Amino acid sequence: MDLVFSSTIELAAAIRGRKISAVEALDAHLAEIDRQNEAVNAVVTLDREGARARAKKADEAQARGDAVGPLHGVPFTLKDTHETPGIKTTVGFPAFADYVARKDSPVVLRLKAAGGVLVGKTNVATMLGDWQSNNPLFGRTSNPWDLSRTAGGSSGGAAAALSTGMTPFEIGTDMQDSIRLPAAFCGVYGLKPTEHRVSLAGAFPDPTGAPRSVRLMSCIGPLARNVEDLALILGIIAGPDGSDTDLAPVPVEDMPEVDLKTLRIAFAPAFPGFPVAGEIRAAVESLAEQLKSAGGSRRGSKTADARPA
């Protein structure tokens, strides 16, 4: 199997089935980071030794027959905003250049409890405050498809790492497109969940222990290379955790099966006053035709007048 472009679900299944080891999965992703990262500048902090020790422990636990979680042995990176002991959390801000948290954020704790092997951190906009990922500490993250262009922000390093096979999934933050924009620019999937669905505790450096300044609009959500991985990761990180008092005690439901025959789908390949590239317009129209052929009821428009039928 192609270890660096397998889905999270496929990697976890292969490790669980002992087709590959956690160390092999880690080594493949580290090799891809070594091969790609100099040009893209997506991964800004690596914990090679710590990740290798965690991967070995995962293999030893499986050899003993210990219970394994849904991410057992799967390597992953994190946007450089999630607090982690032993690995710096800088948000691309010089004042936090050497900041190391005392404990994992609730989201990181859940990923580790599910068996994930943290490898390192990915680049962001300074203080997460821009639509491209560029900061005084680590520089600019380039778009993997065209190095002259941006990967987007503020989760640009996350999306670029995912797109190039440096990680099978990522966890971004999103207030104003910080997950969705980089995902679109880099050709991967990103999800901004419902507000207060995932804990914001420890999602931003807080060396003073002061109350969280961001409580509204900002969300934590997954990035992945397919929708099934998004659903898996959201199910792991969502829900009350005892740290973020804004979270409602609402269970995370399984992703429902969708029958296209029950859907009516509106699309608009162009908008008045806004030029659309011919390739993009053709791709949208082609997708609409595919959905129609698969059973969806299509209603389209050459302008922005498309509405659900």
C-alpha contacts under 8 A as a table, 3 or more apart, distances in Angstrom:
res1	aa1	res2	aa2	distance
1	M	6	S	7.28
2	D	5	F	5.62
2	D	6	S	5.80
3	L	6	S	5.36
3	L	11	L	7.13
3	L	25	A	6.40
3	L	28	A	6.52
3	L	29	H	7.72
4	V	25	A	7.85
4	V	28	A	6.42
4	V	29	H	5.86
4	V	32	E	7.40
4	V	165	G	4.84
4	V	166	M	6.70
4	V	167	T	7.12
4	V	168	P	7.04
5	F	165	G	5.45
5	F	168	P	7.13
6	S	10	E	5.95
6	S	11	L	6.19
6	S	168	P	7.24
7	S	10	E	5.09
7	S	11	L	6.17
7	S	168	P	6.10
7	S	225	R	6.82
7	S	226	N	7.33
7	S	229	D	6.97
8	T	11	L	5.17
8	T	12	A	6.12
8	T	71	L	7.68
8	T	74	V	7.22
8	T	168	P	5.45
8	T	169	F	6.74
8	T	229	D	6.07
9	I	12	A	5.24
9	I	13	A	6.14
9	I	71	L	7.98
9	I	228	E	7.91
9	I	229	D	6.42
9	I	232	L	7.97
10	E	13	A	5.11
10	E	14	A	6.11
11	L	14	A	5.12
11	L	15	I	6.24
11	L	25	A	7.76
11	L	74	V	6.58
12	A	15	I	5.23
12	A	16	R	5.99
12	A	70	P	6.65
12	A	71	L	5.62
12	A	72	H	6.20
12	A	73	G	6.98
12	A	74	V	6.03
13	A	16	R	4.99
13	A	17	G	5.92
14	A	17	G	5.07
14	A	18	R	6.05
14	A	19	K	5.12
14	A	20	I	5.85
15	I	18	R	4.92
15	I	19	K	6.01
15	I	20	I	5.18
15	I	21	S	5.49
15	I	22	A	6.29
15	I	72	H	7.39
15	I	73	G	6.76
15	I	74	V	7.94
16	R	19	K	7.76
16	R	62	Q	7.84
16	R	68	V	7.67
16	R	72	H	7.30
17	G	20	I	7.82
18	R	21	S	6.34
20	I	24	E	6.37
20	I	25	A	7.11
21	S	24	E	5.13
21	S	25	A	6.39
21	S	59	D	6.39
21	S	73	G	7.62
22	A	25	A	5.08
22	A	26	L	6.15
22	A	55	A	5.21
22	A	56	K	7.01
22	A	58	A	6.59
22	A	59	D	5.99
22	A	72	H	7.93
22	A	73	G	4.53
22	A	74	V	6.51
22	A	75	P	7.82
23	V	26	L	5.01
23	V	27	D	6.03
23	V	52	R	6.71
23	V	55	A	5.24
23	V	56	K	6.18
23	V	59	D	7.48
23	V	73	G	7.81
24	E	27	D	5.11
24	E	28	A	6.18
25	A	28	A	5.30
25	A	29	H	6.48
25	A	73	G	7.77
25	A	74	V	6.99
25	A	75	P	6.97
26	L	29	H	5.26
26	L	30	L	6.12
26	L	51	A	7.72
26	L	52	R	7.30
26	L	55	A	7.13
26	L	74	V	7.55
26	L	75	P	5.71
27	D	30	L	5.05
27	D	31	A	6.05
28	A	31	A	5.19
28	A	32	E	6.34
29	H	32	E	4.98
29	H	33	I	6.20
29	H	75	P	7.61
29	H	165	G	7.08
29	H	166	M	5.31
29	H	167	T	6.53
30	L	33	I	4.99
30	L	34	D	6.20
30	L	166	M	7.19
31	A	34	D	5.02
31	A	35	R	6.16
32	E	35	R	4.95
32	E	36	Q	5.96
32	E	37	N	7.84
32	E	164	T	7.97
32	E	165	G	6.68
32	E	166	M	5.59
33	I	36	Q	5.34
33	I	37	N	5.17
33	I	43	V	7.55
33	I	166	M	5.30
34	D	37	N	5.97
34	D	38	E	7.35
35	R	38	E	7.35
36	Q	39	A	6.05
36	Q	40	V	6.44
36	Q	164	T	7.28
36	Q	166	M	7.98
37	N	40	V	5.01
37	N	41	N	4.99
37	N	42	A	6.09
37	N	43	V	6.58
38	E	41	N	5.57
39	A	142	S	7.59
39	A	147	L	7.58
40	V	141	T	5.74
40	V	142	S	4.95
40	V	143	N	6.79
40	V	144	P	6.13
40	V	147	L	6.96
40	V	160	A	7.33
41	N	44	V	6.94
41	N	123	N	7.55
41	N	139	G	7.89
41	N	140	R	6.85
41	N	141	T	4.94
41	N	142	S	6.67
41	N	157	G	7.34
42	A	122	T	5.47
42	A	123	N	5.50
42	A	141	T	5.55
42	A	142	S	7.68
42	A	156	G	7.44
42	A	157	G	4.12
42	A	158	A	6.81
42	A	160	A	5.92
42	A	161	A	5.51
43	V	46	L	7.23
43	V	77	T	8.00
43	V	120	G	7.05
43	V	121	K	5.83
43	V	122	T	4.28
43	V	123	N	6.09
43	V	157	G	6.44
43	V	158	A	7.95
43	V	161	A	6.84
44	V	120	G	7.59
44	V	121	K	5.90
44	V	122	T	5.38
44	V	123	N	5.79
44	V	138	F	6.60
45	T	87	I	7.62
45	T	88	K	7.53
45	T	120	G	5.26
45	T	121	K	5.06
45	T	122	T	6.97
46	L	119	V	6.08
46	L	120	G	4.33
46	L	121	K	6.67
47	D	50	G	5.39
47	D	51	A	5.91
47	D	87	I	7.10
47	D	119	V	5.57
47	D	120	G	5.52
48	R	51	A	5.20
48	R	52	R	6.07
48	R	119	V	6.60
49	E	52	R	5.14
49	E	53	A	6.19
50	G	53	A	5.14
50	G	54	R	6.21
50	G	119	V	7.73
51	A	54	R	5.05
51	A	55	A	6.08
51	A	75	P	7.96
51	A	117	V	6.15
51	A	118	L	6.05
51	A	119	V	5.26
52	R	55	A	5.03
52	R	56	K	6.14
53	A	56	K	5.19
53	A	57	K	6.26
54	R	57	K	5.10
54	R	58	A	6.24
54	R	117	V	6.12
55	A	58	A	5.01
55	A	59	D	6.39
55	A	73	G	5.87
55	A	117	V	6.31
56	K	59	D	5.13
56	K	60	E	6.16
57	K	60	E	4.98
57	K	61	A	6.01
58	A	61	A	5.15
58	A	62	Q	6.30
58	A	72	H	6.75
58	A	73	G	5.53
58	A	115	G	7.40
59	D	62	Q	5.17
59	D	63	A	6.17
59	D	73	G	7.28
60	E	63	A	5.01
60	E	64	R	6.31
61	A	64	R	5.18
61	A	65	G	6.45
61	A	66	D	5.38
61	A	67	A	7.96
62	Q	65	G	5.01
62	Q	66	D	5.57
62	Q	67	A	7.44
62	Q	68	V	7.02
63	A	66	D	7.58
68	V	71	L	7.97
68	V	72	H	5.66
68	V	114	A	7.62
68	V	115	G	6.83
69	G	72	H	5.12
69	G	113	A	7.27
69	G	114	A	4.47
69	G	115	G	5.29
70	P	114	A	5.62
70	P	115	G	6.79
71	L	74	V	5.40
71	L	111	L	7.51
71	L	114	A	5.20
71	L	115	G	4.70
71	L	116	G	4.94
72	H	114	A	6.28
72	H	115	G	3.71
72	H	116	G	5.54
72	H	117	V	7.83
73	G	115	G	5.76
73	G	116	G	5.59
73	G	117	V	5.87
74	V	115	G	7.08
74	V	116	G	5.02
74	V	117	V	5.69
75	P	116	G	5.94
75	P	117	V	4.46
75	P	118	L	5.83
75	P	119	V	6.27
75	P	167	T	6.85
75	P	168	P	7.42
76	F	116	G	6.87
76	F	117	V	6.11
76	F	118	L	5.22
76	F	119	V	5.76
76	F	120	G	7.58
76	F	167	T	5.17
76	F	168	P	6.30
76	F	169	F	6.17
76	F	170	E	6.72
77	T	118	L	5.86
77	T	119	V	5.40
77	T	120	G	5.03
77	T	121	K	5.46
77	T	122	T	6.70
77	T	158	A	7.60
77	T	167	T	6.10
77	T	169	F	7.38
77	T	170	E	5.99
78	L	81	T	7.88
78	L	82	H	6.97
78	L	118	L	7.65
78	L	120	G	6.43
78	L	121	K	4.79
78	L	122	T	5.94
78	L	158	A	6.98
78	L	170	E	5.68
78	L	171	I	5.78
78	L	172	G	7.54
79	K	82	H	6.57
79	K	121	K	5.46
79	K	122	T	4.75
79	K	123	N	6.52
79	K	124	V	6.99
79	K	155	S	6.50
79	K	157	G	7.09
79	K	158	A	5.77
79	K	170	E	7.10
79	K	171	I	6.25
79	K	172	G	5.83
80	D	89	T	5.57
80	D	90	T	6.28
80	D	91	V	5.46
80	D	92	G	7.62
80	D	121	K	5.04
80	D	122	T	5.39
80	D	123	N	6.07
80	D	124	V	6.46
81	T	89	T	5.77
81	T	90	T	6.70
81	T	91	V	5.17
81	T	203	A	5.66
81	T	204	F	5.19
81	T	205	P	6.82
82	H	89	T	6.59
82	H	104	D	7.84
82	H	105	S	6.42
82	H	108	V	7.37
82	H	202	G	6.06
82	H	203	A	4.56
82	H	204	F	6.10
82	H	205	P	7.57
83	E	88	K	7.86
83	E	89	T	5.80
83	E	100	V	7.50
83	E	101	A	5.56
83	E	103	K	6.99
83	E	104	D	5.47
83	E	105	S	5.36
83	E	108	V	7.89
83	E	202	G	5.35
83	E	203	A	6.24
83	E	204	F	6.81
83	E	205	P	6.42
84	T	87	I	5.69
84	T	88	K	7.04
84	T	89	T	6.93
84	T	100	V	6.86
84	T	101	A	5.53
84	T	102	R	7.29
84	T	103	K	5.88
84	T	104	D	4.43
84	T	105	S	6.67
84	T	108	V	7.43
85	P	88	K	7.51
85	P	100	V	5.83
85	P	101	A	4.95
85	P	102	R	5.28
85	P	103	K	5.19
85	P	104	D	6.03
86	G	100	V	6.42
86	G	101	A	7.62
87	I	100	V	6.12
87	I	101	A	7.96
87	I	120	G	7.38
88	K	97	A	7.62
88	K	98	D	6.26
88	K	99	Y	5.54
88	K	100	V	4.61
88	K	101	A	7.36
89	T	96	F	7.22
89	T	97	A	7.75
89	T	98	D	7.77
89	T	99	Y	5.89
89	T	100	V	5.96
89	T	101	A	7.22
89	T	121	K	7.98
89	T	205	P	6.70
90	T	93	F	5.80
90	T	94	P	7.53
90	T	96	F	4.77
90	T	97	A	5.29
90	T	98	D	7.13
90	T	99	Y	6.35
90	T	205	P	7.33
91	V	96	F	7.29
91	V	124	V	6.34
91	V	125	A	7.28
91	V	126	T	6.01
91	V	127	M	5.14
91	V	128	L	6.59
91	V	204	F	7.60
91	V	205	P	7.67
92	G	96	F	7.63
92	G	97	A	7.44
92	G	123	N	7.35
92	G	124	V	6.19
92	G	125	A	6.38
92	G	126	T	4.62
92	G	127	M	6.19
92	G	128	L	7.94
92	G	134	N	7.88
92	G	135	N	5.27
92	G	136	P	6.70
92	G	137	L	5.68
92	G	138	F	6.98
93	F	96	F	5.53
93	F	97	A	6.41
93	F	126	T	5.53
93	F	127	M	6.07
93	F	135	N	7.08
93	F	136	P	7.03
93	F	137	L	6.81
94	P	97	A	4.90
94	P	136	P	6.94
94	P	137	L	6.34
95	A	98	D	7.95
96	F	99	Y	4.99
96	F	205	P	7.81
97	A	137	L	7.25
99	Y	205	P	7.88
99	Y	207	P	7.73
101	A	104	D	7.24
101	A	205	P	7.53
101	A	207	P	7.46
104	D	107	V	7.87
104	D	108	V	5.75
104	D	109	L	5.86
104	D	202	G	7.25
105	S	108	V	5.27
105	S	109	L	6.22
105	S	201	A	6.16
105	S	202	G	4.37
105	S	203	A	6.62
106	P	109	L	4.99
106	P	110	R	6.27
106	P	199	S	6.80
106	P	201	A	6.61
106	P	202	G	6.99
106	P	241	D	6.76
106	P	243	S	7.44
107	V	110	R	5.24
107	V	111	L	6.39
107	V	198	V	7.77
107	V	199	S	6.77
107	V	237	I	5.48
108	V	111	L	5.11
108	V	112	K	6.17
109	L	112	K	5.20
109	L	113	A	5.99
110	R	113	A	4.93
110	R	114	A	6.10
110	R	236	I	6.54
110	R	237	I	6.07
111	L	114	A	5.13
111	L	115	G	6.64
111	L	116	G	5.54
111	L	236	I	6.90
111	L	237	I	7.01
112	K	115	G	5.05
112	K	116	G	4.82
112	K	117	V	6.66
112	K	118	L	7.60
113	A	116	G	7.25
114	A	236	I	7.48
122	T	157	G	4.77
122	T	158	A	5.48
122	T	161	A	7.51
123	N	133	S	6.38
123	N	134	N	7.67
123	N	138	F	7.30
123	N	141	T	6.83
123	N	155	S	7.16
123	N	156	G	6.59
123	N	157	G	4.27
123	N	158	A	6.93
124	V	127	M	7.76
124	V	128	L	6.12
124	V	132	Q	7.79
124	V	133	S	4.62
124	V	134	N	6.47
124	V	135	N	7.24
124	V	153	G	6.54
124	V	154	S	5.00
124	V	155	S	5.59
124	V	156	G	6.13
124	V	157	G	6.07
125	A	128	L	4.66
125	A	129	G	5.81
125	A	130	D	5.45
125	A	131	W	7.31
125	A	132	Q	6.07
125	A	133	S	4.05
125	A	134	N	4.96
125	A	135	N	5.71
125	A	153	G	6.05
125	A	154	S	4.86
125	A	155	S	7.61
125	A	156	G	7.89
126	T	129	G	5.85
126	T	130	D	7.17
126	T	133	S	7.49
126	T	134	N	6.63
126	T	135	N	4.96
126	T	136	P	7.60
128	L	153	G	7.52
128	L	154	S	5.10
128	L	155	S	7.98
128	L	178	S	8.00
129	G	154	S	6.76
130	D	133	S	7.00
130	D	153	G	5.95
130	D	154	S	5.92
131	W	152	G	5.34
131	W	153	G	4.06
131	W	154	S	5.68
131	W	177	D	7.92
131	W	178	S	6.97
131	W	181	L	7.72
132	Q	141	T	7.88
132	Q	150	T	6.10
132	Q	151	A	6.48
132	Q	152	G	4.15
132	Q	153	G	3.93
132	Q	154	S	5.92
132	Q	156	G	6.52
133	S	140	R	5.80
133	S	141	T	5.64
133	S	150	T	7.57
133	S	151	A	7.02
133	S	152	G	6.10
133	S	153	G	4.83
133	S	154	S	5.44
133	S	155	S	6.99
133	S	156	G	5.27
133	S	157	G	6.81
134	N	138	F	7.32
134	N	139	G	5.14
134	N	140	R	4.08
134	N	141	T	6.37
135	N	138	F	5.91
135	N	139	G	5.11
135	N	140	R	6.62
136	P	139	G	5.83
141	T	150	T	6.73
141	T	151	A	6.22
141	T	156	G	6.64
141	T	157	G	6.07
141	T	160	A	7.73
142	S	146	D	7.43
142	S	147	L	4.98
142	S	148	S	6.72
142	S	149	R	6.02
142	S	150	T	5.03
142	S	151	A	5.34
142	S	160	A	7.64
143	N	146	D	5.35
143	N	147	L	5.13
143	N	148	S	7.21
143	N	149	R	5.44
143	N	150	T	4.96
143	N	151	A	4.12
143	N	152	G	7.82
143	N	160	A	6.45
143	N	185	F	7.43
143	N	186	C	6.46
144	P	147	L	5.88
144	P	151	A	7.36
144	P	160	A	6.13
144	P	163	S	7.23
144	P	164	T	6.84
144	P	186	C	6.91
145	W	186	C	7.17
146	D	149	R	5.66
147	L	150	T	7.45
150	T	156	G	7.96
150	T	185	F	7.88
151	A	156	G	4.93
151	A	157	G	7.27
151	A	159	A	7.22
151	A	160	A	6.30
151	A	182	P	5.65
151	A	185	F	5.91
151	A	186	C	6.16
152	G	155	S	7.02
152	G	156	G	4.82
152	G	178	S	7.80
152	G	181	L	6.00
152	G	182	P	4.33
152	G	185	F	6.38
153	G	156	G	4.57
153	G	157	G	7.98
153	G	177	D	7.88
153	G	178	S	5.32
153	G	179	I	7.52
153	G	181	L	6.87
153	G	182	P	5.73
154	S	173	T	7.89
154	S	178	S	4.79
154	S	179	I	7.32
154	S	182	P	7.54
155	S	158	A	5.28
155	S	159	A	6.39
155	S	172	G	5.72
155	S	173	T	6.99
155	S	178	S	5.53
155	S	179	I	5.72
155	S	182	P	6.17
156	G	159	A	5.23
156	G	160	A	6.03
156	G	178	S	7.97
156	G	182	P	5.19
156	G	183	A	8.00
157	G	160	A	5.14
157	G	161	A	5.95
158	A	161	A	5.29
158	A	162	L	6.18
158	A	170	E	5.92
158	A	171	I	7.49
158	A	172	G	7.03
158	A	223	L	7.73
159	A	162	L	5.11
159	A	163	S	6.06
159	A	170	E	7.64
159	A	182	P	5.72
159	A	183	A	5.56
159	A	186	C	6.05
159	A	188	V	6.90
159	A	223	L	7.07
160	A	163	S	5.07
160	A	164	T	6.25
160	A	182	P	7.87
160	A	186	C	6.07
161	A	164	T	5.36
161	A	165	G	6.30
161	A	166	M	4.94
161	A	167	T	6.02
162	L	165	G	5.38
162	L	166	M	5.84
162	L	167	T	5.16
162	L	168	P	6.06
162	L	169	F	6.29
162	L	170	E	7.12
162	L	188	V	7.45
162	L	223	L	7.83
162	L	224	A	6.85
162	L	225	R	7.27
163	S	166	M	7.68
163	S	186	C	6.19
163	S	187	G	6.81
163	S	188	V	6.35
163	S	225	R	7.51
164	T	167	T	7.97
165	G	168	P	6.64
167	T	170	E	7.20
168	P	224	A	6.61
168	P	225	R	7.40
169	F	222	P	7.15
169	F	223	L	5.73
169	F	224	A	4.70
169	F	225	R	7.39
169	F	229	D	7.67
170	E	222	P	5.73
170	E	223	L	5.03
170	E	224	A	6.55
171	I	220	I	6.96
171	I	221	G	5.70
171	I	222	P	4.50
171	I	223	L	6.01
172	G	178	S	7.40
172	G	179	I	5.74
172	G	220	I	5.82
172	G	221	G	5.53
172	G	222	P	6.00
172	G	223	L	6.85
173	T	178	S	6.15
173	T	179	I	6.07
173	T	192	K	7.86
173	T	218	S	6.86
173	T	219	C	5.58
173	T	220	I	4.38
173	T	221	G	6.12
174	D	177	D	5.61
174	D	178	S	4.39
174	D	179	I	5.21
174	D	180	R	7.59
174	D	192	K	6.32
174	D	218	S	5.45
174	D	219	C	5.16
174	D	220	I	6.25
174	D	221	G	7.45
175	M	178	S	6.33
175	M	217	M	5.50
175	M	218	S	4.12
175	M	219	C	6.27
176	Q	218	S	7.89
177	D	180	R	4.90
177	D	181	L	5.20
177	D	182	P	7.96
178	S	181	L	5.96
178	S	182	P	6.73
179	I	182	P	5.88
179	I	183	A	6.18
179	I	190	G	5.82
179	I	191	L	6.85
179	I	192	K	6.71
179	I	221	G	7.49
179	I	223	L	7.39
180	R	183	A	5.15
180	R	184	A	6.17
180	R	189	Y	7.91
180	R	190	G	5.50
180	R	191	L	6.76
180	R	192	K	7.15
181	L	184	A	5.17
181	L	185	F	6.16
182	P	185	F	4.95
182	P	186	C	5.96
183	A	186	C	5.33
183	A	187	G	5.86
183	A	188	V	4.90
183	A	189	Y	5.55
183	A	190	G	5.47
183	A	223	L	7.24
184	A	187	G	5.30
184	A	188	V	6.42
184	A	189	Y	7.36
188	V	223	L	7.22
188	V	224	A	6.25
188	V	225	R	5.15
188	V	226	N	7.46
189	Y	223	L	5.59
189	Y	224	A	5.30
189	Y	225	R	5.64
189	Y	226	N	6.19
189	Y	227	V	6.84
189	Y	230	L	7.68
190	G	221	G	7.41
190	G	222	P	6.01
190	G	223	L	4.31
190	G	224	A	6.50
190	G	230	L	7.46
191	L	221	G	5.54
191	L	222	P	5.80
191	L	223	L	6.51
191	L	230	L	7.19
192	K	219	C	6.32
192	K	220	I	6.80
192	K	221	G	5.28
192	K	222	P	7.68
193	P	197	R	6.52
193	P	198	V	7.71
193	P	219	C	6.57
193	P	220	I	7.13
193	P	221	G	5.96
194	T	197	R	5.58
194	T	219	C	7.46
195	E	198	V	7.61
195	E	216	L	7.64
195	E	217	M	6.40
195	E	218	S	7.12
195	E	219	C	5.78
196	H	199	S	6.77
196	H	200	L	7.93
196	H	219	C	7.06
196	H	246	D	6.05
196	H	247	L	4.92
196	H	248	A	6.97
197	R	219	C	7.80
197	R	238	A	5.62
197	R	239	G	5.90
197	R	240	P	7.98
197	R	247	L	6.07
197	R	248	A	7.18
198	V	219	C	6.97
198	V	220	I	5.96
198	V	221	G	7.45
198	V	237	I	6.28
198	V	238	A	4.43
198	V	239	G	5.84
198	V	240	P	7.57
198	V	247	L	7.12
199	S	220	I	7.36
199	S	237	I	7.91
199	S	238	A	7.11
199	S	239	G	7.29
199	S	240	P	7.08
199	S	241	D	7.03
199	S	243	S	7.53
199	S	244	D	5.55
199	S	247	L	6.74
200	L	203	A	5.30
200	L	215	R	7.71
200	L	219	C	7.17
200	L	220	I	6.83
200	L	244	D	6.52
201	A	204	F	7.74
201	A	212	R	7.62
201	A	243	S	6.31
201	A	244	D	5.66
202	G	205	P	6.73
202	G	206	D	7.43
206	D	209	G	5.57
206	D	210	A	6.74
206	D	212	R	7.78
207	P	210	A	7.96
212	R	215	R	6.87
214	V	218	S	7.08
215	R	218	S	6.94
221	G	234	L	6.87
222	P	230	L	5.84
222	P	233	I	6.37
222	P	234	L	6.46
223	L	230	L	6.44
224	A	227	V	7.23
224	A	229	D	5.99
224	A	230	L	5.87
225	R	229	D	7.25
226	N	229	D	5.65
226	N	230	L	6.74
227	V	230	L	5.00
227	V	231	A	6.38
228	E	231	A	5.17
228	E	232	L	6.30
229	D	232	L	4.99
229	D	233	I	6.15
230	L	233	I	5.34
230	L	234	L	6.03
231	A	234	L	5.22
231	A	235	G	6.12
231	A	254	D	7.78
231	A	255	M	6.52
232	L	235	G	5.27
232	L	236	I	6.57
233	I	236	I	5.11
233	I	237	I	6.35
234	L	237	I	5.31
234	L	238	A	5.66
235	G	238	A	5.71
235	G	252	V	5.97
235	G	253	E	7.86
238	A	252	V	7.01
239	G	247	L	6.77
239	G	248	A	7.26
239	G	249	P	6.49
239	G	250	V	6.67
239	G	251	P	6.71
239	G	252	V	7.12
240	P	243	S	7.87
240	P	244	D	7.19
240	P	245	T	7.93
240	P	247	L	5.41
240	P	248	A	6.50
240	P	249	P	5.78
240	P	250	V	7.99
241	D	244	D	6.61
242	G	245	T	6.82
244	D	247	L	6.06
259	D	262	T	5.71
259	D	263	L	7.24
260	L	263	L	5.20
260	L	291	L	7.57
260	L	294	A	6.82
260	L	295	G	5.32
260	L	296	G	4.78
261	K	294	A	7.87
261	K	295	G	4.71
261	K	296	G	5.07
261	K	297	S	7.10
262	T	296	G	7.13
263	L	296	G	5.62
263	L	297	S	6.33
264	R	296	G	6.01
264	R	297	S	4.58
264	R	298	R	6.00
264	R	299	R	7.39
264	R	308	P	6.49
264	R	309	A	6.47
265	I	296	G	6.75
265	I	297	S	6.07
265	I	298	R	5.16
265	I	299	R	6.19
265	I	308	P	6.23
265	I	309	A	7.73
266	A	298	R	6.23
266	A	299	R	4.96
266	A	300	G	5.61
266	A	306	A	5.78
266	A	307	R	5.56
266	A	308	P	5.12
266	A	309	A	7.38
267	F	284	V	7.92
267	F	288	A	7.25
267	F	298	R	7.91
267	F	299	R	6.71
267	F	300	G	4.98
267	F	301	S	6.74
267	F	306	A	5.95
267	F	307	R	7.67
268	A	271	F	7.08
268	A	300	G	5.95
268	A	301	S	5.34
268	A	302	K	6.14
268	A	303	T	6.10
268	A	304	A	5.69
268	A	305	D	7.47
268	A	306	A	5.80
269	P	276	V	7.92
269	P	280	I	7.99
269	P	281	R	5.11
269	P	282	A	7.82
269	P	284	V	5.80
269	P	285	E	6.44
269	P	301	S	7.25
269	P	302	K	6.21
269	P	303	T	7.25
270	A	274	F	7.43
270	A	275	P	7.35
270	A	276	V	6.06
270	A	281	R	6.82
270	A	302	K	5.88
270	A	303	T	5.38
270	A	304	A	6.60
271	F	274	F	5.54
271	F	275	P	7.40
271	F	276	V	7.75
271	F	302	K	7.62
271	F	303	T	4.98
271	F	304	A	4.85
272	P	275	P	7.93
272	P	303	T	5.92
272	P	304	A	6.56
276	V	280	I	6.81
276	V	281	R	6.40
277	A	280	I	5.33
277	A	281	R	6.26
278	G	281	R	5.13
278	G	282	A	6.03
279	E	282	A	5.13
279	E	283	A	6.12
280	I	283	A	5.05
280	I	284	V	6.28
281	R	284	V	5.21
281	R	285	E	6.26
282	A	285	E	5.14
282	A	286	S	5.99
283	A	286	S	5.03
283	A	287	L	6.13
284	V	287	L	5.16
284	V	288	A	6.28
285	E	288	A	5.06
285	E	289	E	6.33
286	S	289	E	5.13
286	S	290	Q	6.27
287	L	290	Q	5.00
287	L	291	L	6.19
288	A	291	L	5.15
288	A	292	K	6.17
288	A	298	R	6.98
289	E	292	K	5.01
289	E	293	S	6.12
290	Q	293	S	5.04
290	Q	294	A	6.15
291	L	294	A	5.00
291	L	295	G	6.42
291	L	296	G	5.38
291	L	297	S	7.99
291	L	298	R	7.67
292	K	295	G	5.26
292	K	296	G	4.59
292	K	297	S	5.91
292	K	298	R	5.85
293	S	296	G	7.11
299	R	306	A	6.97
299	R	307	R	7.47
299	R	308	P	7.01
299	R	309	A	6.55
300	G	306	A	5.58
300	G	307	R	7.93
301	S	304	A	6.82
301	S	305	D	6.22
301	S	306	A	5.10
302	K	305	D	7.85
303	T	306	A	7.06
